[in-house]
Amino acid sequence: MDQSSIPALRRGIRRHFDSTRGAHVLLGPERVVVLDEIAFEIVALLDGKRSITEISKALAIKFEADAREVESDVTEFARELVEKGLATE
């Protein structure tokens, strides 16, 4: 996974607001992953069309953050999702 990767959620994985938990989650077969605010924002942009760089730039603007730091965080989070079988590169 690098800055040019174009990640997307795997088929069958979806975002959902779980009112019981009061949190956004990723739902998959026999799996629930609770997302914090930043993770939710990243996941919302994993559309299979935008690269890590494009996602990072959008988030850096939205949160008025350093683009390099955001890119590092987005890359690491996307890598973790791929490793857990929740996303594709």
Secondary structure as UniProt FT lines:
FT   TURN            3..4
FT   STRAND          8..9
FT   TURN            11..12
FT   STRAND          14..18
FT   TURN            19..22
FT   STRAND          23..28
FT   TURN            29..30
FT   STRAND          31..35
FT   HELIX           37..44
FT   HELIX           52..63
FT   HELIX           67..83
FT   TURN            84..85
FT   STRAND          87..88
//
